[in-house]
């Protein structure tokens, strides 16, 4: 009985070649041993591979449509492993990539450099004003002897004899799928297709060397912990003297003894005696920029929050532009004395008497005593 190749791939009999290819590609990625080591998945992979081999061939597909089986009894269940020695990438290349007609070609010997990162510690005051720092960094720089060519003076880069400049070594293997061409980077030129017979004695042919250098970094006002300032082209020079990457300067903000930060807003706590809270006052308050007057109304309560608009930090936008300033939130704590001398006690009792507060305290105490202790005495009589 002829096998259902269309059903194996999950396509209809009138499916286009592109639909068949998509169906096989999806199943191959799910079932290949590189992805799915289950034994049943491997058997299923053999079946879908055989189905694709048949349906992707117009002549074999015609035999199927006429009710025949172009694979006879061999099918996809032979003893030989159809994907032995091939990775999923090889299978995909063989059917959909450049596997049948050649590799991807050599990569350029000149490559862009990678980015670099350096961290600097800033105080809150420096985050407020911005700073200009001289930084010492250790990165790959252009070799000043060969100027990035990697060769000694008078010599030049030559085509790799091993891969003939292709940058890869191709091999042909036969399998159940037919002829599969695989390509691997050339071990001699490392995939670039070129070799340097007489490399530069300073950089060894890489076109770059490591060096310490000093650069100037301008950090704008309003930066916060974890923010990064990008210095274009100040990172690592690439292999072969390729263009340098970027250098990122990451801010590490130090804790402040007075202010806590929340975005562009600042918070601080002011502790005042109870007499100041009761009478009110105008107190000097030092901010990050100057000294301002903090007005406390008579009767200021513990936990009061006062807002000083515009006395926070610069509000730095993602564009690097400063857009206004945050606010300063002042939290008031009232200190209650825990020790009083005789004169202070007398004055407070006099004040309590004038305000009628001493009688309220005595009445409340007596009320609690009468309620609780009277019941206890009555219970034990």
C-alpha positions in Angstrom: 0.0 0.0 0.0 1.4 3.4 -1.0 2.3 5.7 1.8 0.5 9.0 2.5 3.3 11.4 1.8 1.0 14.4 1.9 -0.4 13.4 5.2 3.1 12.9 6.6 3.9 16.5 5.9 0.4 17.7 6.9 -0.4 19.3 3.5 -3.2 18.8 0.9 -2.6 17.0 -2.4 -2.9 20.3 -4.3 -0.3 22.0 -2.0 2.2 24.3 -3.8 5.9 23.6 -3.7 6.3 26.5 -1.3 3.7 25.1 1.1 5.4 21.7 1.0 8.8 23.3 1.7 7.3 25.3 4.6 5.7 22.3 6.1 8.9 20.2 5.9 11.0 23.0 7.3 8.7 23.4 10.3 8.6 19.7 11.1 12.4 19.3 10.5 13.1 22.0 13.1 10.8 20.2 15.6 12.0 16.7 15.1 15.7 16.8 14.3 17.9 15.0 16.9 19.8 18.2 17.5 16.5 19.6 18.9 14.4 16.5 20.0 16.4 13.5 21.2 13.3 11.3 21.6 13.4 8.0 19.6 9.9 8.5 18.3 10.9 12.0 17.0 13.9 10.5 15.1 11.6 8.0 13.4 9.1 10.7 12.6 12.0 12.8 11.2 13.0 10.0 8.8 9.4 9.8 7.6 9.0 13.6 6.9 12.4 13.7 5.3 11.4 10.9 2.9 8.1 12.6 2.2 9.8 15.9 1.4 12.3 14.2 -0.9 9.4 12.6 -2.8 7.1 15.6 -3.0 9.8 18.1 -3.8 10.7 16.1 -6.9 8.2 16.7 -9.7 8.7 13.2 -11.2 8.4 11.4 -7.9 5.4 13.5 -6.9 3.7 12.6 -10.2 4.1 8.9 -9.4 2.5 9.5 -6.0 -0.5 11.4 -7.5 -1.0 8.3 -9.8 -1.3 6.1 -6.8 2.3 4.7 -6.9 5.2 4.8 -4.4 8.5 6.1 -5.9 10.4 4.7 -2.9 8.9 1.2 -3.2 9.5 -0.6 0.1 12.7 1.3 1.0 10.9 4.4 2.1 12.2 6.2 5.1 12.6 3.2 7.3 15.9 1.8 6.1 18.5 0.7 8.6 20.9 3.5 7.6 20.5 6.8 9.6 19.6 9.5 7.0 21.0 12.3 9.1 24.1 10.6 10.5 26.9 13.2 10.6 24.6 16.1 9.7 23.4 18.8 12.0 20.1 20.7 11.7 21.9 23.6 10.0 23.4 21.2 7.4 19.9 19.8 6.6 18.4 23.3 6.3 21.3 24.4 4.1 21.0 21.3 1.9 17.3 22.0 1.2 16.9 25.7 1.6 20.3 27.4 1.8 23.5 27.4 -0.1 24.4 23.7 0.7 24.0 22.5 -2.9 25.8 25.3 -4.6 28.5 26.6 -2.3 29.0 28.2 1.1 28.5 31.6 2.4 31.8 33.0 1.3 34.7 34.4 3.3 34.1 36.9 6.1 36.0 40.2 6.0 39.3 40.3 7.8 38.4 43.8 8.9 35.7 43.7 11.6 34.0 46.4 13.7 35.2 46.6 17.2 33.2 45.8 20.3 31.8 48.3 22.8 33.6 48.9 26.1 32.2 49.9 29.6 33.7 51.9 32.4 32.0 52.8 35.7 32.5 56.1 37.6 31.3 57.0 41.1 29.5 60.4 41.4 28.1 62.2 44.5 24.6 63.5 44.4 26.0 67.0 44.1 27.9 65.9 40.9 24.8 64.3 39.5 23.1 67.7 40.1 25.6 69.8 38.3 27.2 67.4 35.8 30.9 66.8 35.6 33.8 66.5 33.2 36.2 63.7 34.1 39.5 62.5 32.7 39.2 58.7 32.5 42.0 56.2 31.9 40.7 53.2 29.9 42.4 50.0 28.7 41.2 49.1 25.2 42.4 47.7 21.9 43.8 50.5 19.7 45.1 50.7 16.2 48.6 49.3 15.8 50.8 52.3 15.2 53.4 50.2 13.4 51.3 48.7 10.7 48.4 51.1 10.9 45.9 48.2 11.1 47.1 46.2 8.1 48.7 43.5 10.2 51.6 43.1 7.8 55.2 44.2 8.0 56.4 47.0 5.8 56.8 45.8 2.2 54.6 42.7 2.6 51.0 42.2 1.9 48.0 40.0 2.6 47.7 36.9 0.3 44.9 34.6 -0.7 44.7 31.4 1.4 46.0 28.4 -0.5 44.0 26.0 1.6 40.5 27.3 0.8 41.5 29.3 -2.4 40.1 32.5 -0.8 36.7 31.1 -0.1 37.1 31.1 3.7 35.6 27.6 4.1 36.3 24.0 3.3 33.5 22.1 1.6 32.9 18.4 1.8 30.4 16.2 0.0 28.7 13.3 1.7 26.2 10.9 0.4 23.1 10.0 2.5 19.6 8.9 2.1 18.9 12.5 1.2 21.2 12.3 -1.7 24.3 14.4 -2.0 24.8 16.9 0.9 27.4 19.6 0.7 28.6 20.9 4.1 31.0 23.8 4.6 33.2 24.6 7.6 35.4 27.6 8.2 38.9 27.2 6.9 41.2 26.3 9.8 44.2 28.1 8.2 42.7 31.5 7.5 39.9 31.2 10.1 37.3 31.9 7.5 38.6 35.1 6.1 40.1 33.7 2.9 43.4 35.5 3.4 46.6 34.9 5.2 49.5 37.1 6.3 52.8 35.4 5.5 54.9 38.1 7.3 52.8 39.5 10.2 53.5 42.7 12.0 55.9 42.1 14.9 54.0 44.4 17.2 50.4 43.3 16.7 51.0 39.8 15.4 48.9 40.4 12.3 45.7 41.5 14.3 46.1 45.1 13.3 45.5 46.3 16.9 47.2 46.3 20.3 46.0 46.9 23.8 46.9 50.2 25.4 46.0 52.5 28.2 44.8 56.0 27.2 43.1 59.0 28.7 39.9 60.4 27.4 37.6 63.2 28.5 34.0 62.3 29.5 31.3 64.9 29.9 28.5 63.7 32.1 25.4 65.9 31.9 23.4 67.3 34.8 20.6 65.0 36.1 22.2 61.6 35.6 21.2 58.9 37.9 22.6 55.6 39.2 22.9 53.1 36.3 22.6 55.6 33.5 25.1 55.3 30.7 26.8 58.1 28.7 27.9 56.9 25.2 31.2 58.1 23.8 31.0 57.3 20.1 34.1 55.6 18.6 36.0 55.4 21.9 35.6 51.6 22.4 37.6 48.7 21.1 39.2 48.9 17.7 38.1 46.0 15.6 40.3 43.2 14.1 42.3 44.2 11.1 42.1 47.8 12.2 38.3 47.9 11.9 36.2 50.8 13.2 36.1 51.2 16.9 33.0 50.5 19.0 31.6 52.9 21.5 32.6 53.5 25.1 29.8 53.6 27.7 30.4 55.5 31.0 28.1 54.1 33.6 27.2 56.2 36.6 27.4 54.7 40.1 25.6 57.2 42.4 26.8 57.4 46.0 24.4 57.6 48.9 23.8 61.1 50.4 23.7 61.8 54.1 20.8 64.2 53.9 18.8 63.6 50.7 17.1 60.5 49.2 16.4 60.5 45.5 13.3 59.5 43.6 13.8 60.3 40.0 14.3 64.0 39.7 12.7 64.6 43.2 14.5 64.8 46.5 13.3 63.9 50.0 14.8 65.0 53.3 13.7 65.0 56.9 13.7 68.0 59.2 13.5 67.5 63.0 12.1 70.3 65.1 11.3 70.7 68.8 7.7 70.6 69.9 7.8 74.3 70.8 8.8 75.2 67.2 6.0 73.0 65.9 3.5 74.8 68.2 4.7 78.3 67.6 5.9 78.1 64.0 9.2 79.4 62.6 11.2 80.3 59.5 14.2 78.0 59.4 17.2 78.0 57.0 17.4 74.8 54.9 20.4 73.9 52.8 19.6 72.4 49.4 22.0 71.1 46.8 22.2 74.5 45.1 21.7 77.1 47.8 20.0 77.9 51.2 16.3 78.5 51.3 13.8 79.6 54.0 11.6 76.9 55.2 8.3 78.3 56.6 6.7 76.3 59.4 3.2 77.4 60.3 2.1 77.4 64.0 0.7 74.1 64.9 2.8 72.1 62.5 2.0 68.4 63.0 4.3 65.4 63.0 4.5 63.8 59.5 3.8 67.1 57.8 5.2 67.2 54.2 6.3 70.5 52.7 6.9 70.9 49.0 9.6 73.1 47.7 8.9 73.3 43.9 11.9 73.3 41.6 14.5 72.5 44.3 15.1 68.9 43.2 17.4 67.6 40.5 17.6 68.5 36.7 15.1 66.4 34.8 17.3 64.7 32.1 15.4 63.4 29.1 16.5 60.4 27.0 17.5 62.9 24.3 20.1 64.3 26.6 18.2 67.5 27.1 17.4 68.9 30.5 13.7 69.8 30.9 13.1 71.6 34.2 13.8 70.4 37.7 12.2 68.1 40.2 10.9 69.1 43.6 12.2 68.9 47.2 9.9 67.1 49.6 10.6 68.1 53.3 9.2 65.7 55.9 8.7 67.2 59.4 9.4 65.2 62.5 8.5 66.7 65.9 10.8 65.8 68.8 9.2 65.2 72.2 11.5 65.6 75.1 11.9 62.5 77.3 13.4 64.3 80.3 12.2 67.6 81.9 13.6 69.5 84.8 11.3 70.9 87.5 10.9 74.3 85.9 10.0 72.8 82.5 7.5 70.5 84.1 5.9 73.3 86.0 5.6 75.4 82.8 4.1 72.5 80.8 1.6 71.8 83.6 0.7 75.4 83.7 0.2 75.4 79.9 -1.9 72.2 80.1 -4.0 73.8 82.9 -4.6 76.9 80.8 -5.6 74.8 77.8 -7.7 72.5 80.0 -5.7 69.5 78.9 -4.5 68.4 82.4 -8.1 67.8 83.6 -8.8 65.7 80.4 -5.8 63.5 81.1 -6.8 63.0 84.8 -10.4 62.3 83.8 -9.3 59.8 81.2 -7.0 58.1 83.7 -9.7 57.9 86.4 -12.2 56.7 83.9 -10.0 53.8 82.9 -9.2 53.0 86.5 -12.8 53.2 87.6 -13.9 51.0 84.8 -11.3 48.3 84.9 -10.2 48.2 88.6 -13.7 48.7 89.9 -14.8 45.6 88.0 -11.8 43.6 89.3 -12.5 44.7 92.9 -16.1 43.8 92.6 -15.3 40.4 91.1 -13.0 39.5 94.1 -15.2 40.7 97.0 
